[in-house]
Amino acid sequence: MPVRARIRALAPRVWGAVVAFVALVLLIVQMVRPLPEPVVGLDRAVSSFTVPGGGFAVPWPAEGQGAVAVVGSGVVGTFGTQRPVPTASIAKIMTAYVILRDHPLGRDEQGPRIPVDAQAVADGKAEDESRVEGLREGETFSEQDMLRMLMIPSGNNIARLLARWDTHSSDVTVFAARMNQAAKDLGMRNTTYTDPSGLDRGTVSTAVDQLVLAEQVMRYDAFRVVVAQPDADIPGLGRIYNNNSPLLMAGLSVRGIKTGSNTPAGGTLSWAAYKTVDGADRLILGAMLGQHVTGPDPNGANSLALVLNNSKKVIAAVRDALTSAVAVRKGQVVGHVDDGLGHRAPVVATADLTVVGVPGQKLTVTPRGVRGHVPRTAKAGTVLGELTTGTGATARRVPIALAADLVGPSFWTRLTRFG
């Protein structure tokens, strides 16, 4: 048979072999090339939740500025322009914060003994500022009792004494620098401290910044005990009384924090109250600045009464409105796992996610620990992460998991996939 004829006879076999070889190569390539990683995707519809019940209006006063928040749930509302204004004695909250940060106390600890110096005795005789009288040079008080004298009767001379003790410097601006650094570390962008007592009108802040400080300082057990007291007995000195007593005794579960008043600042207040919701105590924090009465106001005394009265209305209203609601229900589909090959497995909440807030308050629901990539095969019920709302110890969280088995791709899917 001629050569050309032989070639023509073999051609179909050769081409068939080539096609078979190419097909085999493509099959091997399809079967061995990496599969796309399954990815969790959460529905945007569950990223926020508005507490039902209609809008809630905080009964703010007509002037000044204020802010109120529920710890773990966020800000309920603010009013007024949040511009720095004189704080008066609520500056002592930062003084206490720095002291406790530098010299921690347990709930029932007395702490180190702190001696009274001549300057504290002399400052105790000043007439136009709040002070603790009757101190004697050389006598000592525990750190806990010093904090009581600082926060309960609002002793300016105690604030300066603690500043000198903490820094070992007679220049209280050294302590003020520590206060300012603490404010910066906490993100209090519109706050400046020029003295530890708040008497100086250069010590300024905003209501929103004071909420930030309040949440941090209320984490100290020793601080919470002190500011909740309407009065206290100081060994060797006698009984001291709290300017915040009208609120502490008002039946609103108010447990602090600090009043302030002088002519530049008017009346100021940072407060803490509780309400039990779903069997747990929820901490409500608020601050109100720039409350000024018309007419005579010696050292801000009448403005102090004004800020106490205005704050009482806000506290009562927020406590009455505070409620719980289910943001995400057990079994609700909150997203899917996409295997990248056209198959999606639903992801569900494994329990109700309950939030605490006031009607109309918008809360953020955030995924935490959600695995960006999951196994190609997994059983229904496999936990993939959690949904949370709120922050800190009071944050609410529920696990999210696969609602159905996640199965690997079939032979045909692996063979025919593109991309």
C-alpha positions as CSV (number, residue, x, y, z in Angstrom):
1,M,0.0,0.0,0.0
2,P,1.4,3.4,-0.9
3,V,2.6,5.5,2.0
4,R,0.1,8.2,1.3
5,A,-2.7,5.7,1.5
6,R,-1.4,4.4,4.8
7,I,-1.3,7.9,6.3
8,R,-4.9,8.5,5.2
9,A,-5.9,5.2,6.8
10,L,-4.1,6.0,10.1
11,A,-5.3,9.6,10.3
12,P,-8.6,8.8,12.0
13,R,-6.9,6.7,14.6
14,V,-4.3,9.4,15.3
15,W,-6.8,12.2,15.6
16,G,-8.9,10.0,17.8
17,A,-5.9,9.3,20.1
18,V,-5.1,13.0,20.2
19,V,-8.6,14.0,21.1
20,A,-8.7,11.3,23.8
21,F,-5.4,12.5,25.2
22,V,-6.5,16.1,25.3
23,A,-9.8,15.0,26.9
24,L,-7.9,13.0,29.5
25,V,-5.6,16.0,30.2
26,L,-8.6,18.3,30.6
27,L,-10.3,15.8,32.9
28,I,-7.2,15.5,35.1
29,V,-6.8,19.3,35.1
30,Q,-10.5,19.8,36.1
31,M,-10.2,17.2,38.8
32,V,-7.0,18.4,40.4
33,R,-7.1,22.2,40.1
34,P,-8.1,23.9,43.4
35,L,-11.7,24.4,44.2
36,P,-12.9,27.8,45.3
37,E,-13.1,28.3,49.0
38,P,-16.7,28.4,50.5
39,V,-17.3,31.9,51.9
40,V,-19.8,33.1,54.5
41,G,-22.0,36.0,53.4
42,L,-24.3,37.7,55.9
43,D,-27.5,39.5,54.9
44,R,-27.3,43.2,55.2
45,A,-30.9,43.2,56.4
46,V,-29.8,42.0,59.8
47,S,-27.0,44.5,60.3
48,S,-29.2,46.9,62.2
49,F,-32.3,46.8,64.3
50,T,-34.7,49.6,65.4
51,V,-36.4,49.0,68.8
52,P,-40.1,49.0,68.0
53,G,-42.7,51.1,69.7
54,G,-42.4,54.4,67.9
55,G,-40.1,57.3,68.5
56,F,-39.0,58.2,72.0
57,A,-38.3,61.9,72.8
58,V,-35.9,62.7,75.6
59,P,-37.3,65.6,77.7
60,W,-34.3,67.8,77.3
61,P,-34.2,71.4,78.6
62,A,-34.3,74.3,76.2
63,E,-30.6,75.4,76.8
64,G,-27.2,73.8,77.4
65,Q,-26.1,70.4,76.2
66,G,-26.6,66.8,77.3
67,A,-26.2,63.2,76.3
68,V,-27.6,59.9,77.6
69,A,-26.6,56.3,76.8
70,V,-27.3,52.8,77.9
71,V,-24.0,50.9,78.5
72,G,-23.7,48.1,76.0
73,S,-26.5,49.5,73.8
74,G,-25.1,52.9,72.8
75,V,-26.3,56.5,72.8
76,V,-30.0,57.1,73.3
77,G,-29.8,60.8,72.5
78,T,-28.0,64.1,72.7
79,F,-29.0,67.7,72.6
80,G,-27.4,71.1,72.2
81,T,-24.1,71.9,70.4
82,Q,-21.4,69.6,71.7
83,R,-18.8,72.4,72.2
84,P,-16.4,72.6,75.1
85,V,-17.8,74.5,78.1
86,P,-16.7,74.8,81.7
87,T,-17.3,71.7,83.7
88,A,-17.1,72.9,87.3
89,S,-16.7,70.0,89.8
90,I,-17.5,67.1,87.4
91,A,-13.8,67.5,86.5
92,K,-13.2,65.6,89.7
93,I,-14.5,62.4,88.0
94,M,-11.3,62.5,85.9
95,T,-9.3,63.2,89.0
96,A,-10.7,60.1,90.7
97,Y,-10.2,58.1,87.5
98,V,-6.5,59.0,87.3
99,I,-6.0,58.3,91.0
100,L,-7.6,54.9,90.7
101,R,-5.7,54.1,87.6
102,D,-2.4,54.9,89.3
103,H,-3.4,53.5,92.7
104,P,-6.0,50.7,92.2
105,L,-8.4,49.8,95.0
106,G,-10.6,46.8,95.4
107,R,-14.2,47.2,96.4
108,D,-13.6,47.1,100.1
109,E,-10.0,48.1,100.3
110,Q,-8.9,51.2,102.2
111,G,-5.7,51.7,100.3
112,P,-2.6,53.6,101.4
113,R,-2.7,56.3,104.0
114,I,-2.4,59.8,102.5
115,P,-1.1,62.7,104.7
116,V,-2.7,66.1,104.9
117,D,-0.3,68.9,104.0
118,A,-0.3,72.5,105.0
119,Q,-1.7,73.6,101.6
120,A,-4.7,71.4,102.0
121,V,-5.4,72.9,105.4
122,A,-5.1,76.4,104.0
123,D,-7.3,75.6,101.0
124,G,-9.9,74.3,103.4
125,K,-10.4,77.8,104.7
126,A,-11.2,79.4,101.3
127,E,-14.7,80.9,101.3
128,D,-15.9,80.9,97.7
129,E,-15.3,77.3,96.7
130,S,-16.4,73.8,97.9
131,R,-13.9,72.4,100.4
132,V,-13.4,70.0,103.3
133,E,-12.9,71.9,106.5
134,G,-11.3,70.9,109.8
135,L,-8.3,69.1,108.3
136,R,-5.1,69.1,110.4
137,E,-1.6,69.0,108.9
138,G,0.1,65.7,109.3
139,E,-3.1,63.6,109.9
140,T,-3.7,60.8,107.4
141,F,-6.7,59.4,105.7
142,S,-7.0,56.2,103.6
143,E,-7.2,56.5,99.8
144,Q,-10.9,55.4,100.0
145,D,-11.7,58.1,102.5
146,M,-9.9,60.7,100.4
147,L,-12.0,59.6,97.4
148,R,-15.1,60.1,99.5
149,M,-14.1,63.6,100.5
150,L,-13.3,64.3,96.8
151,M,-16.6,63.0,95.4
152,I,-19.2,63.4,98.1
153,P,-18.9,66.9,99.4
154,S,-16.7,67.9,96.3
155,G,-13.6,69.0,98.2
156,N,-11.5,71.2,95.9
157,N,-8.7,71.1,98.5
158,I,-8.8,67.3,98.4
159,A,-8.6,67.3,94.6
160,R,-5.4,69.4,94.8
161,L,-4.0,67.3,97.6
162,L,-4.5,64.1,95.7
163,A,-2.9,65.7,92.7
164,R,0.2,66.5,94.7
165,W,0.3,63.1,96.2
166,D,0.0,61.3,92.9
167,T,2.7,63.3,91.1
168,H,4.9,64.1,94.1
169,S,4.8,67.7,92.8
170,S,3.5,70.9,94.3
171,D,2.5,72.0,90.8
172,V,-1.0,70.7,90.1
173,T,-0.6,71.4,86.4
174,V,1.6,68.3,86.4
175,F,-1.4,66.3,87.4
176,A,-3.6,68.2,84.9
177,A,-1.2,66.9,82.2
178,R,-2.0,63.4,83.3
179,M,-5.7,64.1,83.2
180,N,-5.3,65.4,79.7
181,Q,-3.4,62.4,78.6
182,A,-6.0,60.1,80.1
183,A,-8.7,62.1,78.2
184,K,-6.8,61.7,75.0
185,D,-6.3,57.9,75.6
186,L,-10.1,57.6,76.1
187,G,-10.9,59.5,72.9
188,M,-12.3,62.6,74.7
189,R,-11.5,64.9,71.8
190,N,-13.2,68.1,73.1
191,T,-11.9,68.0,76.7
192,T,-9.2,70.0,78.3
193,Y,-8.2,70.0,82.0
194,T,-6.3,72.9,83.6
195,D,-6.8,71.9,87.2
196,P,-7.9,68.8,89.2
197,S,-11.0,70.4,90.8
198,G,-12.8,72.1,88.0
199,L,-12.8,75.5,89.7
200,D,-10.7,76.9,86.8
201,R,-12.9,78.0,83.9
202,G,-10.3,76.7,81.5
203,T,-11.3,73.1,82.4
204,V,-13.8,72.4,79.7
205,S,-15.6,69.4,78.1
206,T,-18.7,68.2,76.4
207,A,-21.6,66.0,77.5
208,V,-20.7,63.4,75.0
209,D,-17.1,63.3,76.3
210,Q,-18.3,63.0,79.8
211,L,-20.3,59.9,78.9
212,V,-17.1,58.3,77.6
213,L,-15.4,59.0,81.0
214,A,-18.4,57.9,83.0
215,E,-18.5,54.5,81.4
216,Q,-14.8,53.9,82.0
217,V,-14.7,55.1,85.7
218,M,-17.8,53.2,86.6
219,R,-15.9,50.0,85.9
220,Y,-14.0,50.6,89.2
221,D,-15.8,48.8,92.0
222,A,-14.3,51.2,94.6
223,F,-15.6,54.2,92.6
224,R,-19.1,52.9,92.3
225,V,-19.3,52.4,96.0
226,V,-18.2,55.9,96.8
227,V,-20.4,57.8,94.4
228,A,-23.6,55.9,95.4
229,Q,-23.4,57.2,99.0
230,P,-25.7,60.1,100.0
231,D,-23.4,60.7,103.0
232,A,-20.4,59.1,104.7
233,D,-18.7,59.1,108.1
234,I,-15.0,60.0,107.9
235,P,-13.0,58.8,110.9
236,G,-11.6,61.8,112.8
237,L,-13.6,64.3,110.7
238,G,-17.3,63.5,110.9
239,R,-20.1,63.1,108.5
240,I,-20.0,64.5,105.0
241,Y,-23.0,65.0,102.7
242,N,-23.5,64.6,98.9
243,N,-24.8,67.4,96.8
244,N,-26.3,64.7,94.6
245,S,-28.6,63.5,97.4
246,P,-31.8,64.8,95.7
247,L,-31.2,62.3,92.9
248,L,-29.7,59.5,95.0
249,M,-32.8,59.6,97.2
250,A,-35.4,60.1,94.4
251,G,-36.4,56.4,93.9
252,L,-34.9,56.3,90.4
253,S,-32.1,53.9,91.2
254,V,-29.5,56.7,90.8
255,R,-26.1,55.6,92.0
256,G,-23.9,58.6,91.2
257,I,-21.9,60.3,89.8
258,K,-21.0,63.9,90.4
259,T,-22.5,67.4,90.5
260,G,-20.8,70.6,89.6
261,S,-21.6,74.3,89.9
262,N,-19.9,77.7,89.7
263,T,-20.6,80.9,87.9
264,P,-18.9,80.2,84.6
265,A,-20.2,76.6,84.3
266,G,-23.7,77.1,85.9
267,G,-25.0,73.7,86.9
268,T,-23.4,70.5,85.6
269,L,-24.0,66.9,86.3
270,S,-22.8,63.4,85.3
271,W,-25.2,60.7,86.5
272,A,-25.6,56.9,86.6
273,A,-28.8,55.1,87.1
274,Y,-29.9,51.5,86.8
275,K,-33.0,49.6,85.6
276,T,-33.6,45.9,85.7
277,V,-34.5,44.6,82.2
278,D,-35.0,40.8,81.6
279,G,-33.6,40.1,85.0
280,A,-30.3,42.0,84.5
281,D,-29.4,45.5,85.8
282,R,-28.7,47.9,82.9
283,L,-26.6,50.9,83.5
284,I,-27.8,54.2,82.1
285,L,-25.4,57.1,82.0
286,G,-26.0,60.8,81.3
287,A,-24.4,64.2,81.4
288,M,-25.8,67.7,81.3
289,L,-23.8,70.9,81.1
290,G,-24.4,74.6,80.7
291,Q,-27.5,74.9,82.9
292,H,-27.9,78.5,83.9
293,V,-30.8,80.2,85.8
294,T,-31.8,83.8,85.2
295,G,-31.3,86.1,88.1
296,P,-29.0,85.7,91.2
297,D,-26.9,82.6,91.1
298,P,-24.1,82.8,93.8
299,N,-21.4,80.4,92.8
300,G,-23.9,78.5,90.6
301,A,-26.0,77.3,93.5
302,N,-29.3,77.9,91.9
303,S,-28.1,76.5,88.6
304,L,-27.1,73.3,90.5
305,A,-30.7,72.9,91.6
306,L,-31.8,73.5,88.0
307,V,-29.5,70.8,86.5
308,L,-30.6,68.3,89.2
309,N,-34.3,68.9,88.3
310,N,-33.7,68.8,84.6
311,S,-31.7,65.6,84.9
312,K,-34.3,64.0,87.1
313,K,-36.9,64.4,84.2
314,V,-34.5,62.8,81.7
315,I,-33.6,59.9,84.0
316,A,-37.2,59.1,84.8
317,A,-38.2,59.2,81.1
318,V,-35.4,57.0,79.9
319,R,-35.9,54.5,82.7
320,D,-39.6,54.3,81.9
321,A,-38.9,53.8,78.2
322,L,-36.1,51.3,78.4
323,T,-37.2,47.9,77.2
324,S,-36.1,44.8,75.4
325,A,-36.9,43.4,72.0
326,V,-35.9,40.5,69.8
327,A,-33.6,41.7,67.0
328,V,-33.0,38.3,65.4
329,R,-35.1,35.2,66.1
330,K,-33.9,31.7,66.6
331,G,-33.9,29.9,63.2
332,Q,-33.9,33.1,61.3
333,V,-31.8,33.0,58.1
334,V,-29.1,35.6,58.5
335,G,-26.9,34.6,55.5
336,H,-25.5,31.8,53.4
337,V,-22.4,29.9,52.7
338,D,-21.5,30.0,49.0
339,D,-19.3,27.2,47.8
340,G,-18.3,29.1,44.6
341,L,-19.8,26.4,42.5
342,G,-23.5,27.5,42.5
343,H,-24.5,25.9,45.8
344,R,-25.6,28.0,48.8
345,A,-26.3,26.7,52.3
346,P,-28.4,28.8,54.7
347,V,-26.9,30.2,57.9
348,V,-29.3,30.7,60.9
349,A,-29.3,32.2,64.4
350,T,-29.2,29.4,67.0
351,A,-31.1,31.5,69.6
352,D,-33.0,34.8,69.9
353,L,-30.8,37.9,69.9
354,T,-32.4,40.2,72.4
355,V,-31.5,43.9,72.6
356,V,-32.1,46.6,75.2
357,G,-32.9,50.2,74.2
358,V,-35.7,52.8,73.9
359,P,-38.4,52.8,71.2
360,G,-37.0,54.1,68.0
361,Q,-33.4,53.6,68.9
362,K,-31.3,52.0,66.1
363,L,-28.9,49.4,67.2
364,T,-26.1,47.8,65.2
365,V,-25.9,44.0,64.8
366,T,-22.3,43.0,64.2
367,P,-20.8,39.6,63.1
368,R,-18.0,38.5,65.3
369,G,-15.5,35.6,64.6
370,V,-17.2,34.7,61.4
371,R,-15.0,32.4,59.4
372,G,-14.2,33.9,56.0
373,H,-13.6,30.4,54.7
374,V,-15.3,27.2,55.9
375,P,-14.8,23.5,55.2
376,R,-16.2,22.3,51.9
377,T,-18.2,19.7,53.8
378,A,-19.8,20.4,57.2
379,K,-22.8,19.1,59.1
380,A,-25.9,21.2,59.8
381,G,-25.4,22.9,63.2
382,T,-21.7,23.7,62.6
383,V,-21.1,27.1,64.3
384,L,-19.6,29.7,62.0
385,G,-19.4,32.7,64.3
386,E,-21.8,34.9,66.2
387,L,-23.9,38.0,65.9
388,T,-23.5,40.6,68.6
389,T,-25.2,43.8,69.6
390,G,-23.8,46.3,72.1
391,T,-20.3,46.5,73.6
392,G,-18.5,45.3,76.7
393,A,-19.7,42.9,79.4
394,T,-23.3,43.7,78.6
395,A,-23.1,43.0,74.9
396,R,-25.6,40.4,73.7
397,R,-24.4,37.6,71.4
398,V,-25.8,34.5,69.7
399,P,-24.0,31.8,67.7
400,I,-24.8,31.4,64.0
401,A,-24.6,28.0,62.3
402,L,-25.3,26.0,59.2
403,A,-29.0,25.2,58.8
404,A,-28.3,22.3,56.4
405,D,-25.4,20.0,55.5
406,L,-22.7,21.6,53.4
407,V,-21.8,18.9,50.8
408,G,-18.8,18.7,48.6
409,P,-19.2,19.1,44.8
410,S,-20.2,16.1,42.7
411,F,-17.9,14.6,40.0
412,W,-20.0,16.2,37.3
413,T,-19.8,19.7,39.0
414,R,-16.0,19.4,39.3
415,L,-15.8,18.3,35.7
416,T,-18.0,21.0,34.2
417,R,-17.1,24.0,36.3
418,F,-15.7,27.2,34.7
419,G,-13.5,29.8,36.3
